[in-house]
Amino acid sequence: MVFVRFSNLLYENRVMKLYSFGDSFTQGLGTDRKLEHKLMGEDGDWDNWSEEKKNIQRTKVSKLWIENSFTHMFANKLKCQYRNFGHNGSAN
């Protein structure tokens, strides 16, 4: 079971902020597995890529996770700023 915890919605200088803490699900991992695998070289090319290309692809996947995370979507609905402290490899 996955638990996503949020702090209270805080008002700082009249700006509402949403904070999330949790595991890889909170971070956004798994929101689009097919695209994640494609970006990470599902066809076996990963081993042949340069470190520069690997870093570019990692950045793309990280951006995908952030933009498709529940925290991002919830914050958009609330029209507020957010910080997502989800972390891959963390336990619930």
Backbone torsions as a table, in degrees:
resi	resn	phi	psi	omega
1	MET	NA	141.1	-179.0
2	VAL	-106.9	130.9	175.2
3	PHE	-112.5	133.1	175.7
4	VAL	-116.9	121.4	-179.0
5	ARG	-106.6	141.3	176.8
6	PHE	-125.2	140.6	172.6
7	SER	-74.2	171.3	175.2
8	ASN	-60.7	150.7	174.8
9	LEU	-71.1	120.6	-174.3
10	LEU	-101.8	145.3	174.6
11	TYR	-111.4	109.9	176.7
12	GLU	-121.1	116.7	-176.9
13	ASN	52.8	41.3	177.9
14	ARG	63.6	24.1	176.9
15	VAL	-117.6	121.3	178.7
16	MET	-82.5	136.8	179.2
17	LYS	-129.4	140.8	178.6
18	LEU	-113.4	131.3	179.3
19	TYR	-119.1	132.6	175.8
20	SER	-123.6	145.4	180.0
21	PHE	-132.7	139.2	177.3
22	GLY	166.0	-157.2	-174.2
23	ASP	-93.2	-160.6	-177.0
24	SER	-63.2	-32.8	176.7
25	PHE	-61.1	-42.5	177.8
26	THR	-62.6	-39.5	179.3
27	GLN	-64.3	-31.6	-179.9
28	GLY	120.3	1.0	179.6
29	LEU	-60.5	133.2	176.4
30	GLY	91.1	5.0	-179.3
31	THR	-69.8	-29.4	176.2
32	ASP	-149.2	82.4	-174.6
33	ARG	-60.3	-38.7	-178.6
34	LYS	-62.9	-45.5	179.7
35	LEU	-67.9	-39.3	176.9
36	GLU	-57.3	-48.7	-179.0
37	HIS	-64.5	-38.7	178.6
38	LYS	-63.4	-44.3	-179.6
39	LEU	-67.3	-27.4	-178.0
40	MET	-96.4	17.4	172.9
41	GLY	78.8	50.3	-178.4
42	GLU	-59.2	-21.2	-176.7
43	ASP	-84.9	8.8	176.6
44	GLY	90.3	3.0	-179.7
45	ASP	-75.7	-14.7	-174.8
46	TRP	-50.7	-44.7	-177.3
47	ASP	-65.9	-22.1	-179.0
48	ASN	-95.1	-7.0	-178.9
49	TRP	-78.0	151.8	174.5
50	SER	-74.0	161.4	177.8
51	GLU	-60.8	-34.9	179.0
52	GLU	-62.5	-46.1	179.0
53	LYS	-65.8	-39.8	177.7
54	LYS	-60.3	-42.7	179.3
55	ASN	-65.3	-37.5	177.0
56	ILE	-62.6	-44.7	-179.6
57	GLN	-66.6	-39.6	177.6
58	ARG	-60.7	-40.4	178.7
59	THR	-63.7	-41.5	178.4
60	LYS	-62.2	-43.1	-179.7
61	VAL	-66.7	-42.2	178.2
62	SER	-59.9	-42.7	178.2
63	LYS	-63.9	-40.3	177.0
64	LEU	-58.7	-46.4	179.3
65	TRP	-59.9	-48.0	-177.2
66	ILE	-61.6	-46.9	-175.6
67	GLU	-71.2	-19.0	-179.7
68	ASN	-110.6	7.8	180.0
69	SER	-74.0	154.1	177.1
70	PHE	-59.6	-39.7	-179.2
71	THR	-58.8	-46.0	-180.0
72	HIS	-62.0	-46.7	-177.4
73	MET	-67.5	-39.5	178.9
74	PHE	-65.6	-42.8	178.5
75	ALA	-63.3	-37.7	176.4
76	ASN	-62.2	-41.4	177.7
77	LYS	-62.7	-39.6	-179.9
78	LEU	-81.3	-9.8	-176.9
79	LYS	55.5	54.5	-179.6
80	CYS	-137.1	167.3	175.8
81	GLN	-77.7	159.4	179.0
82	TYR	-148.7	161.0	170.9
83	ARG	-133.7	125.7	-179.2
84	ASN	-106.3	112.6	179.4
85	PHE	-101.7	21.7	175.6
86	GLY	-63.5	147.7	-175.0
87	HIS	-141.5	127.2	175.9
88	ASN	-61.8	138.6	177.1
89	GLY	87.4	-1.8	178.4
90	SER	-84.0	148.3	176.3
91	ALA	-82.9	156.0	176.4
92	ASN	-64.4	NA	NA
